[in-house]
Amino acid sequence: MSLTPFMRAMAASVAISERAGAVLRDVMASGDLGIIDKGGQNNLQTIADKKAQLLIVSSLMKQLPKAQIIGEEDDDCDYSSPDAQALTTGESSAEVLQHQCPEQLSSIKEEDLVIWVDPLDGTKEYTQGRKQDVTVLIGIAAYGEAVGGVIYQPWYSEKEGGENTGRVMWGAVGLGAHGFTRTEPPADRKIITTTRSHMQKSVQDAIDSCKPDSLIQIGGSGSKCVLVADGTADAYLFASPGTKKWDTCAGEAIIKALGGTMTDVFGSPIRYDADVSYPNKNGVLAAIRNHEFYLSKIPSDIMQRK
């Protein structure tokens, strides 16, 4: 049986994310992050960002030459360079290939795929040594919708002496989510995860309107999606235009694979067409359950509050 373009993209993304995670660990271990400030609030870049992006995008281009691939660090990467070619891998995940393509995704053509890449989500946290907040994100979209996603956590289980075990979480609409076990959060408590470093008035007011019992503040959009997916948090709420499509596509696909929903804070879908504006200008709201509850609590003028 021939593989569908979607399953080839899914299997490649899982394997490539693990390779990229190893790059992030190696650069961290070297002690030379090569930090530069790209301008704007907390807009840092390291050697690891660029090297991981070269690996991911050049590898996806090799395996899926007709797909549209958009990465956060595209402006600073030459995918025809010797460095990119040296990092390129043709690997695919055998685990993913054991699964059949969901019927609703089986007719997607390779040229219909738009793959959104954040090679190092949580760069600020990476430079601060907050390694548990760092993820590699590869989101697969078709016809403007997030349909498959991979989140790799390079330091999921770090042990004494520096030994660590990464974890790859992946999911697809119609195929479920894999690589982790979800635990339902307490039904009688509302737990929200949000930003650690961008608590402006619109963000705080949106959270206050939902009256959560507990708030988890961490860096990186990918890490927040992980908390919603695994059941640590009920909802991911960020009423600010601070995230971009490469921050949310992978997480949205995994949350949808679990039966959940991600939208902007007004309930409109987040579109992932190749020609969309990159910023999520009306923020992010994601939940496996009770998405409508949180949506109903958001003030209509929230994005105007500074």
Beta strands, then each sheet from edge to edge (+ up, - down):
strand 1: 36-37
strand 2: 44-45
strand 3: 68-71
strand 4: 113-121
strand 5: 135-142
strand 6: 145-158
strand 7: 164-172
strand 8: 176-178
strand 9: 191-195
strand 10: 214-218
strand 11: 235-238
strand 12: 261-263
strand 13: 284-287
sheet 1: 1+ 2-
sheet 2: 3+ 4+ 5- 6+ 7- 8+
sheet 3: 10+ 9+ 11+ 13- 12+
end
